């Protein structure tokens, strides 16, 4: 098990790290579980960078106290903060289809929370909608993405554990409203309704911490609770050179955000 909390200054690290871990899982035929969190971040998908007025959208994100970062996978934007747990379950490819990989994550979270009935289907009007949205009683609590690197697969989930999900949804909606203008809700971009989403804590009708959530997943997978710092793991495996290449790629991908910031300060 590997864990790490990333700040605004290190926001690109988990995406570079995921590729390294995925390559390692495929090469050594070993499964890995990576927990990670961000401080007040708005994670943009590649599609989000093609909106009509990206600068207006980014300004809205920052005005709401969040830091934008562009991830190295497709899809749409999601919020990450202290109440969101990001989980990457990484394993060898071994002829597992895309849908089968998503099903593995659904089975995992259902076993971790047996008192809830968790279903996988698209929750319309949620942010970052997809056919493997995970929901409880029709309200989305998690979204899943998948990345395949060489012989490994990373199934990545953002899980709303606690916090103000209404506010998160309103911030995402504001981003799309500002960045799309009259095209809001069109061309594959979501018309976000905050009422379509919730948190695990609210679904359980009781408080739930990040640590308690991690423990449930570890118990299902029968993994020791001793965690290893992600960057220390990279150093031990002598993968720093490869990791830096991935970081360079992420920095290049996020260059347009730096350029927008430069223009706004002129």
DRENDRENPA-37116 format. One record per residue (C-alpha): residue number from 1; residue in three letters; x, y, z. Coordinates in pm, whole numbers, plus 50000, padded with zeros to 5 digits. Each point is the difference from the previous one (the first is absolute). Example, Ala and Ser with C-alpha at 12.3 -4.5 7.8 and 13.67 -1.06 7.14 Angstrom:
BEGIN
rec pos->1, code->Ala, px->51230, py->49550, pz->50780
rec pos->2, code->Ser, px->50137, py->50344, pz->49934
***
This chain:
BEGIN
rec pos->1, code->Unk, px->50000, py->50000, pz->50000
rec pos->2, code->Unk, px->50126, py->50344, pz->49907
rec pos->3, code->Unk, px->49856, py->50330, pz->50120
rec pos->4, code->Unk, px->50066, py->50370, pz->49962
rec pos->5, code->Unk, px->49827, py->50336, pz->50047
rec pos->6, code->Unk, px->50094, py->50249, pz->49731
rec pos->7, code->Unk, px->50004, py->50378, pz->50033
rec pos->8, code->Unk, px->49939, py->50261, pz->49731
rec pos->9, code->Unk, px->50375, py->50006, pz->49932
rec pos->10, code->Unk, px->50016, py->49623, pz->49941
rec pos->11, code->Unk, px->49665, py->49953, pz->49824
rec pos->12, code->Unk, px->50145, py->49833, pz->49689
rec pos->13, code->Unk, px->50185, py->49728, pz->50192
rec pos->14, code->Unk, px->49719, py->49742, pz->50041
rec pos->15, code->Unk, px->49936, py->49985, pz->49625
rec pos->16, code->Unk, px->50367, py->49942, pz->49918
rec pos->17, code->Unk, px->50019, py->49754, pz->50288
rec pos->18, code->Unk, px->49699, py->49803, pz->49876
rec pos->19, code->Unk, px->50175, py->49927, pz->49670
rec pos->20, code->Unk, px->50312, py->49877, pz->50182
rec pos->21, code->Unk, px->49797, py->49780, pz->50234
rec pos->22, code->Unk, px->49798, py->49861, pz->49708
rec pos->23, code->Unk, px->50312, py->49909, pz->49805
rec pos->24, code->Unk, px->50142, py->49835, pz->50313
rec pos->25, code->Unk, px->49684, py->49799, pz->50064
rec pos->26, code->Unk, px->50005, py->49869, pz->49644
rec pos->27, code->Unk, px->50371, py->49920, pz->50001
rec pos->28, code->Unk, px->50010, py->49823, pz->50335
rec pos->29, code->Unk, px->49647, py->49851, pz->49988
rec pos->30, code->Unk, px->49914, py->50161, pz->50331
rec pos->31, code->Unk, px->49692, py->50193, pz->50111
rec pos->32, code->Unk, px->50037, py->50337, pz->50174
rec pos->33, code->Unk, px->49757, py->50221, pz->50189
rec pos->34, code->Unk, px->50068, py->50374, pz->49998
rec pos->35, code->Unk, px->49807, py->50243, pz->50222
rec pos->36, code->Unk, px->50051, py->50369, pz->49935
rec pos->37, code->Unk, px->49842, py->50336, pz->50072
rec pos->38, code->Unk, px->50024, py->50358, pz->49882
rec pos->39, code->Unk, px->49961, py->50330, pz->50175
rec pos->40, code->Unk, px->49715, py->50206, pz->49845
rec pos->41, code->Unk, px->50053, py->49900, pz->49635
rec pos->42, code->Unk, px->49789, py->49994, pz->49686
rec pos->43, code->Unk, px->50128, py->49718, pz->49779
rec pos->44, code->Unk, px->49933, py->50076, pz->49633
rec pos->45, code->Unk, px->49971, py->49735, pz->49732
rec pos->46, code->Unk, px->50141, py->50054, pz->49652
rec pos->47, code->Unk, px->49653, py->50075, pz->49865
rec pos->48, code->Unk, px->49971, py->50286, pz->50250
rec pos->49, code->Unk, px->50297, py->50175, pz->49839
rec pos->50, code->Unk, px->49800, py->50032, pz->49677
rec pos->51, code->Unk, px->49718, py->50213, pz->50142
rec pos->52, code->Unk, px->49917, py->50333, pz->49834
rec pos->53, code->Unk, px->50140, py->50225, pz->50273
rec pos->54, code->Unk, px->50250, py->49806, pz->50211
rec pos->55, code->Unk, px->50141, py->50314, pz->50161
rec pos->56, code->Unk, px->49658, py->50095, pz->50138
rec pos->57, code->Unk, px->49949, py->49650, pz->50136
rec pos->58, code->Unk, px->50342, py->49991, pz->50166
rec pos->59, code->Unk, px->49935, py->50339, pz->50158
rec pos->60, code->Unk, px->49676, py->49863, pz->50147
rec pos->61, code->Unk, px->50186, py->49700, pz->50143
rec pos->62, code->Unk, px->50258, py->50221, pz->50169
rec pos->63, code->Unk, px->49740, py->50247, pz->50127
rec pos->64, code->Unk, px->49838, py->49708, pz->50182
rec pos->65, code->Unk, px->50327, py->49914, pz->50173
rec pos->66, code->Unk, px->50099, py->49702, pz->49783
rec pos->67, code->Unk, px->50313, py->49934, pz->49797
rec pos->68, code->Unk, px->49960, py->49863, pz->49644
rec pos->69, code->Unk, px->50215, py->49713, pz->49871
rec pos->70, code->Unk, px->49968, py->49811, pz->49670
rec pos->71, code->Unk, px->50023, py->49623, pz->50030
rec pos->72, code->Unk, px->50153, py->49765, pz->49743
rec pos->73, code->Unk, px->49675, py->49825, pz->49911
rec pos->74, code->Unk, px->49681, py->50088, pz->49819
rec pos->75, code->Unk, px->49668, py->50072, pz->50162
rec pos->76, code->Unk, px->49868, py->50301, pz->50183
rec pos->77, code->Unk, px->50066, py->50200, pz->50314
rec pos->78, code->Unk, px->49974, py->49885, pz->50361
rec pos->79, code->Unk, px->50060, py->50165, pz->50336
rec pos->80, code->Unk, px->50257, py->49870, pz->50248
rec pos->81, code->Unk, px->50038, py->50121, pz->50359
rec pos->82, code->Unk, px->50034, py->49870, pz->50355
rec pos->83, code->Unk, px->49669, py->49811, pz->49977
rec pos->84, code->Unk, px->50083, py->49824, pz->49673
rec pos->85, code->Unk, px->50207, py->49680, pz->49997
rec pos->86, code->Unk, px->50166, py->49905, pz->49673
rec pos->87, code->Unk, px->50066, py->49629, pz->49964
rec pos->88, code->Unk, px->50205, py->49835, pz->49727
rec pos->89, code->Unk, px->49977, py->49622, pz->49985
rec pos->90, code->Unk, px->50281, py->49892, pz->49772
rec pos->91, code->Unk, px->50053, py->49650, pz->49866
rec pos->92, code->Unk, px->50145, py->49801, pz->49704
rec pos->93, code->Unk, px->49800, py->50011, pz->49677
rec pos->94, code->Unk, px->49957, py->49623, pz->49954
rec pos->95, code->Unk, px->49729, py->50021, pz->49734
rec pos->96, code->Unk, px->49760, py->50192, pz->50222
rec pos->97, code->Unk, px->49754, py->50208, pz->49797
rec pos->98, code->Unk, px->49922, py->50363, pz->50072
rec pos->99, code->Unk, px->49657, py->49919, pz->50143
rec pos->100, code->Unk, px->50140, py->49711, pz->50207
rec pos->101, code->Unk, px->50256, py->50236, pz->50152
rec pos->102, code->Unk, px->49727, py->50245, pz->50096
rec pos->103, code->Unk, px->49798, py->49713, pz->50146
rec pos->104, code->Unk, px->50294, py->49907, pz->50224
rec pos->105, code->Unk, px->49988, py->50347, pz->50157
rec pos->106, code->Unk, px->49622, py->49984, pz->50041
rec pos->107, code->Unk, px->50032, py->49662, pz->50173
rec pos->108, code->Unk, px->50273, py->50140, pz->50226
rec pos->109, code->Unk, px->49801, py->50299, pz->50123
rec pos->110, code->Unk, px->49686, py->49791, pz->50043
rec pos->111, code->Unk, px->50189, py->49760, pz->50227
rec pos->112, code->Unk, px->50150, py->50295, pz->50188
rec pos->113, code->Unk, px->49653, py->50144, pz->50064
rec pos->114, code->Unk, px->49766, py->49698, pz->50022
rec pos->115, code->Unk, px->49733, py->50204, pz->50180
rec pos->116, code->Unk, px->49946, py->50204, pz->49682
rec pos->117, code->Unk, px->49869, py->49889, pz->49663
rec pos->118, code->Unk, px->50242, py->50152, pz->49750
rec pos->119, code->Unk, px->49904, py->50000, pz->49634
rec pos->120, code->Unk, px->50193, py->50084, pz->49685
rec pos->121, code->Unk, px->49826, py->50202, pz->49730
rec pos->122, code->Unk, px->50018, py->50354, pz->49867
rec pos->123, code->Unk, px->49856, py->50262, pz->50231
rec pos->124, code->Unk, px->49877, py->50269, pz->49765
rec pos->125, code->Unk, px->50070, py->50360, pz->50104
rec pos->126, code->Unk, px->50284, py->49893, pz->50233
rec pos->127, code->Unk, px->50348, py->50132, pz->49931
rec pos->128, code->Unk, px->50233, py->49776, pz->49799
rec pos->129, code->Unk, px->49713, py->49764, pz->49909
rec pos->130, code->Unk, px->50069, py->49652, pz->49864
rec pos->131, code->Unk, px->49841, py->49656, pz->49978
rec pos->132, code->Unk, px->50200, py->49884, pz->50303
rec pos->133, code->Unk, px->49892, py->50277, pz->50234
rec pos->134, code->Unk, px->49955, py->49844, pz->50344
rec pos->135, code->Unk, px->49684, py->50101, pz->50180
rec pos->136, code->Unk, px->49790, py->49934, pz->50308
rec pos->137, code->Unk, px->49624, py->50039, pz->49962
rec pos->138, code->Unk, px->50048, py->50186, pz->49674
rec pos->139, code->Unk, px->50258, py->50249, pz->50127
rec pos->140, code->Unk, px->50359, py->49987, pz->49884
rec pos->141, code->Unk, px->50272, py->49942, pz->50261
rec pos->142, code->Unk, px->50292, py->49910, pz->49774
rec pos->143, code->Unk, px->50131, py->50006, pz->49647
rec pos->144, code->Unk, px->50243, py->49757, pz->49837
rec pos->145, code->Unk, px->50261, py->50049, pz->49730
rec pos->146, code->Unk, px->50245, py->49754, pz->49853
rec pos->147, code->Unk, px->50351, py->50029, pz->49864
rec pos->148, code->Unk, px->50201, py->49726, pz->49831
rec pos->149, code->Unk, px->50377, py->50032, pz->49983
rec pos->150, code->Unk, px->50201, py->49720, pz->49837
rec pos->151, code->Unk, px->49897, py->49677, pz->50180
rec pos->152, code->Unk, px->49825, py->50165, pz->50295
rec pos->153, code->Unk, px->49655, py->50139, pz->50072
rec pos->154, code->Unk, px->49915, py->50279, pz->50243
rec pos->155, code->Unk, px->49636, py->50033, pz->50100
rec pos->156, code->Unk, px->49971, py->50338, pz->50168
rec pos->157, code->Unk, px->49709, py->50110, pz->50214
rec pos->158, code->Unk, px->49918, py->50330, pz->50163
rec pos->159, code->Unk, px->49780, py->49928, pz->50300
rec pos->160, code->Unk, px->49794, py->50267, pz->50176
rec pos->161, code->Unk, px->50041, py->49898, pz->50363
rec pos->162, code->Unk, px->49878, py->50311, pz->50183
rec pos->163, code->Unk, px->49965, py->50375, pz->49957
rec pos->164, code->Unk, px->49770, py->50240, pz->49819
rec pos->165, code->Unk, px->49923, py->49817, pz->49677
rec pos->166, code->Unk, px->49743, py->50264, pz->49909
rec pos->167, code->Unk, px->50272, py->50265, pz->50001
rec pos->168, code->Unk, px->50240, py->49782, pz->49800
rec pos->169, code->Unk, px->49734, py->49951, pz->49733
rec pos->170, code->Unk, px->49921, py->50371, pz->49991
rec pos->171, code->Unk, px->50368, py->50081, pz->49938
rec pos->172, code->Unk, px->50019, py->49751, pz->49712
rec pos->173, code->Unk, px->49675, py->50138, pz->49856
rec pos->174, code->Unk, px->50137, py->50356, pz->50023
rec pos->175, code->Unk, px->50315, py->49893, pz->49813
rec pos->176, code->Unk, px->49799, py->49863, pz->49710
rec pos->177, code->Unk, px->49757, py->50292, pz->49995
rec pos->178, code->Unk, px->50284, py->50251, pz->49980
rec pos->179, code->Unk, px->50222, py->49805, pz->49761
rec pos->180, code->Unk, px->49725, py->49890, pz->49760
rec pos->181, code->Unk, px->49767, py->50298, pz->50000
rec pos->182, code->Unk, px->49700, py->49934, pz->49774
rec pos->183, code->Unk, px->50134, py->49647, pz->49932
rec pos->184, code->Unk, px->49956, py->49898, pz->50365
rec pos->185, code->Unk, px->49862, py->49646, pz->50022
rec pos->186, code->Unk, px->50076, py->49927, pz->49633
rec pos->187, code->Unk, px->50261, py->49803, pz->49802
rec pos->188, code->Unk, px->50059, py->49740, pz->50270
rec pos->189, code->Unk, px->50052, py->50247, pz->50285
rec pos->190, code->Unk, px->49774, py->49941, pz->50302
rec pos->191, code->Unk, px->49710, py->50213, pz->50113
rec pos->192, code->Unk, px->50081, py->49952, pz->50369
rec pos->193, code->Unk, px->49719, py->49961, pz->50254
rec pos->194, code->Unk, px->50142, py->49995, pz->50356
rec pos->195, code->Unk, px->49706, py->49789, pz->50119
rec pos->196, code->Unk, px->50126, py->49699, pz->49800
rec pos->197, code->Unk, px->50302, py->49941, pz->50225
rec pos->198, code->Unk, px->50070, py->49915, pz->50363
rec pos->199, code->Unk, px->50271, py->49869, pz->50233
rec pos->200, code->Unk, px->50050, py->49662, pz->50167
rec pos->201, code->Unk, px->49955, py->50165, pz->50338
rec pos->202, code->Unk, px->49660, py->50138, pz->49900
rec pos->203, code->Unk, px->49900, py->49669, pz->49842
rec pos->204, code->Unk, px->50089, py->49820, pz->50323
rec pos->205, code->Unk, px->49832, py->50269, pz->50214
rec pos->206, code->Unk, px->50305, py->50009, pz->50224
rec pos->207, code->Unk, px->50344, py->50163, pz->50014
rec pos->208, code->Unk, px->50274, py->49829, pz->49799
rec pos->209, code->Unk, px->50370, py->50089, pz->49990
rec pos->210, code->Unk, px->50258, py->49946, pz->49728
rec pos->211, code->Unk, px->50193, py->49767, pz->50232
rec pos->212, code->Unk, px->49692, py->49786, pz->50068
rec pos->213, code->Unk, px->49933, py->49980, pz->49627
rec pos->214, code->Unk, px->50355, py->49887, pz->49924
rec pos->215, code->Unk, px->49977, py->49736, pz->50271
rec pos->216, code->Unk, px->49692, py->49847, pz->49841
rec pos->217, code->Unk, px->50175, py->49958, pz->49665
rec pos->218, code->Unk, px->50311, py->49855, pz->50162
rec pos->219, code->Unk, px->49794, py->49747, pz->50194
rec pos->220, code->Unk, px->49824, py->49882, pz->49684
rec pos->221, code->Unk, px->50331, py->49950, pz->49820
rec pos->222, code->Unk, px->50169, py->49862, pz->50315
rec pos->223, code->Unk, px->50281, py->50254, pz->49976
rec pos->224, code->Unk, px->50213, py->50106, pz->50294
rec pos->225, code->Unk, px->49928, py->50356, pz->50113
rec pos->226, code->Unk, px->50367, py->50096, pz->49987
rec pos->227, code->Unk, px->50024, py->50256, pz->49720
rec pos->228, code->Unk, px->50299, py->50110, pz->49797
rec pos->229, code->Unk, px->50059, py->50358, pz->49886
rec pos->230, code->Unk, px->49961, py->50014, pz->49623
rec pos->231, code->Unk, px->50314, py->50197, pz->49919
rec pos->232, code->Unk, px->50214, py->49789, pz->50233
rec pos->233, code->Unk, px->49870, py->49694, pz->49818
rec pos->234, code->Unk, px->50108, py->50151, pz->49667
rec pos->235, code->Unk, px->50351, py->50063, pz->50135
rec pos->236, code->Unk, px->50030, py->49648, pz->50141
rec pos->237, code->Unk, px->49901, py->49850, pz->49665
rec pos->238, code->Unk, px->50258, py->50221, pz->49823
rec pos->239, code->Unk, px->49732, py->50146, pz->49775
rec pos->240, code->Unk, px->50073, py->50370, pz->50050
rec pos->241, code->Unk, px->50124, py->50054, pz->49642
rec pos->242, code->Unk, px->49686, py->49846, pz->49852
rec pos->243, code->Unk, px->49786, py->50187, pz->50251
rec pos->244, code->Unk, px->50159, py->50330, pz->49897
rec pos->245, code->Unk, px->49913, py->49929, pz->49636
rec pos->246, code->Unk, px->49638, py->49952, pz->50099
rec pos->247, code->Unk, px->50012, py->50322, pz->50203
rec pos->248, code->Unk, px->50144, py->50190, pz->49704
rec pos->249, code->Unk, px->49709, py->49876, pz->49790
rec pos->250, code->Unk, px->49749, py->50113, pz->50264
rec pos->251, code->Unk, px->50167, py->50341, pz->50027
rec pos->252, code->Unk, px->49979, py->50041, pz->49624
rec pos->253, code->Unk, px->49632, py->49905, pz->50011
rec pos->254, code->Unk, px->49934, py->50262, pz->50267
rec pos->255, code->Unk, px->50197, py->50273, pz->49826
rec pos->256, code->Unk, px->49685, py->50162, pz->49862
rec pos->257, code->Unk, px->49879, py->50061, pz->50355
rec pos->258, code->Unk, px->50326, py->50180, pz->50077
rec pos->259, code->Unk, px->49959, py->50205, pz->49682
rec pos->260, code->Unk, px->49644, py->50094, pz->50099
rec pos->261, code->Unk, px->50126, py->50105, pz->50341
rec pos->262, code->Unk, px->50274, py->50210, pz->49842
rec pos->263, code->Unk, px->49753, py->50177, pz->49770
rec pos->264, code->Unk, px->49761, py->50072, pz->50289
rec pos->265, code->Unk, px->50278, py->50170, pz->50199
rec pos->266, code->Unk, px->50118, py->50228, pz->49719
***
